[in-house]
Amino acid sequence: MANRPTSRTTLDATAMRVLAHPLRSRLLGLLRLEGAATATTLARALDTNTGATSYHLRKLAGVGLVEDTEEGQGRERVWRAAHDMHSWSSASAGDDPDARAAGDWLQGNALRWFTEQAERWTRELDQWSDTWRDGGGTSDYFLRLTAAQLLELNQELYAVIERYIAAGPASDDDARRVMLFLHTFPEGDPA
């Protein structure tokens, strides 16, 4: 059975500033990974209080990153991520110094999270079967590219990833959620 296409959004300066907050980033990440949840459930999972969680969910909803599913009972709202993924660019921040700082924070926060996940995998490697151990991998490539070629490479890699998302697993029996980190950047001093 094929999966639905990935929904994505590009953050504008306002959304960048809103998302550049530790709890908000964690809330959005948890909703994407675990699915729809109430503020109470999210607060418990993130070891925070429901009032703060509700406040920050409303902030995320204000910029279209989360949405109310309308499935809640009484005052308890059920929230879900509005998109499967987001991206941002320096151009999205424009001349807004706060949005540029938010973009820098988002980039650093993502890198810290990726590093934590890779370290977890390394610590737990001996608990996985040889098949999964051989399937996972770490690689580094040093290419000589122009900025336009780097953009084109990323777009081609995204298309390959989208193809796997659309196809879904051959069998759910042995399927696991897999983290794929794609982090491309120029080496050396800025030109």
N, C-alpha and C positions, 0 to 999 in steps of 0.2 A: 504494500500500500504506500503510495507516494505521500509525502508531507506537503503541507501548504507552503506557498512561496514565503520567503522571509520578508517580514515587514520592517522597514527601516525609516529613519528620519535623520535629517541633518540639523544639528542644534544651531540656533541663531544665538546672538550675543546674550539675550535675556535667558534663554534656556541654559546656556553655558554657566552663567552666574548662579542660577538656581541649583543646578546639579552639582556644582563644585562645593559640596558640603558632605562631610563624612557620613552622616546618618542618611541623607537623601540618596547618596550613591549606593549605600548598602541596601536601602529599601528597594530601589529600582533593581539592583542585581538579584536580590532574593525573589522578587516577584517574577523576574525573567527565568530564574533557575527552577523555582519550586511551584510557580503558578499563582493564581489568585488567592488572596488571603485578607483577613480582617486586620485592622490596626492592632487589635489585641494579640492575635496570633503572631504578627510581625514583631511586636514589642517583645513578646516572650522569646522569640527566636533570636532577636538581636540584643537581648538583655538591656532593654530600655523601658521607658514608661509609655503607656498608651496615649497620653495627652501629647507628648512630643511626637510620637509616631503619626498620630492623626494630623497634627499641624503640618509636618513635613510632607505627608502624602497630599494634602491640599495644595501645598506649594508646587509639588511635582505635577499635580493635575492642572494647575494654572498655566503651565507651559506645555501641556499636552503629552507629558511623559508617562503618566498613569491615568487610569480612568476607573470610575465607579461602574461595577458590572450590573448594578440595579438588582442584585440577587440577595442583598442583605435583609435581615429581619429587624424591624424596629429601627433603632438608631445605629445599629451595627452595619457599617458599609463594607462591602467586599470589593477590594481593589485588584486591578491587574495592570501589568505593563501594557502600554498602548502600542509598543513596537517591540520587535525581537532584538533590534540593535539600533545604535545611533552612532553618528560620527560628527566630527566638527573640523573646522579648518581655521587657520589663521585669518583667512579672508572673512570668515563668519564673525570674528571678533571686531573687524574693522579697526577704527582708531580708539575704541573703548578700552582704556587701560585695565579696568576691572574685568572685562570679558577676556582680555589677553591673559591676565593673571589666573582667571578661572580655567582657561584652556591649559595653562601650564600645570595647574593643580590636578586637573582631570588626567592629563598625560602621566604625571608622576604617580597618582593614585592607581591608575590602571597598571603601570609597570610594577608597583609594589605588590599588587594583588597577583599578577602573573608570576612574579618571583616566588611568592608564598605557595602558590599552587604547584609550581615546578619543584620546589624544595619538598613539599609534601609527597609528591610522586616519587621522588628519589628516596625519601625515608621509608616509604611503604613498598618499594619495588619488589622486594623479596616475597611479599604476600600475594603477588599477582602471578598468574600462569605464564609459562614461557611464550604462549601465543600472544598474550597482551603485552608482555615485556618486549617481544620482538616487533610488535605493531607500533608501539610508542617509539619516539625517537627525538634526538636532539641533533640539530645540524646548524652549521654556520657557513654562509657563502659570502665571498667578497667579490662583488661584481663592479665593473667600471661602466657606469651609466650616466646619462644626462638626467636632469630633473624630469623631463618629459618621458623618458624611458622608464624611470622609477614609477611614475604614475601609471603608465601602461602596464608594467609588470604587476603592480598591485591590482589593477582592474582585471587582468587575466586570472590572477590567483583567486580573486573574489568570485569570478565566474565558475571556476572549478569547484570551489566550496559550495556555491549555490546549487551546482549540479548534484552534489552528494546530499545536500539538504532535501532537494526535491525528490530524489530517488528513495530516500529513507533506507533503513537497514534491510538487508536481505531476509533476516529472521530476527524477531524480537527476543528469541530465546537467549542469545548471547550478546545482545546489543547493550551498550553502555553509553552514557553521555560522554563525549570526548571533548577535551579542551584543545583548541588549536590556537596558538599564539602567533600572530603575524606582526612583526615589529620591524619595519624597514626604515633606515635612516642613513644619511651620508656619513662617512668617516672623515676625520680630520677637521681642519679649521674651516669656518664658513668662508665662502668666496666673496 
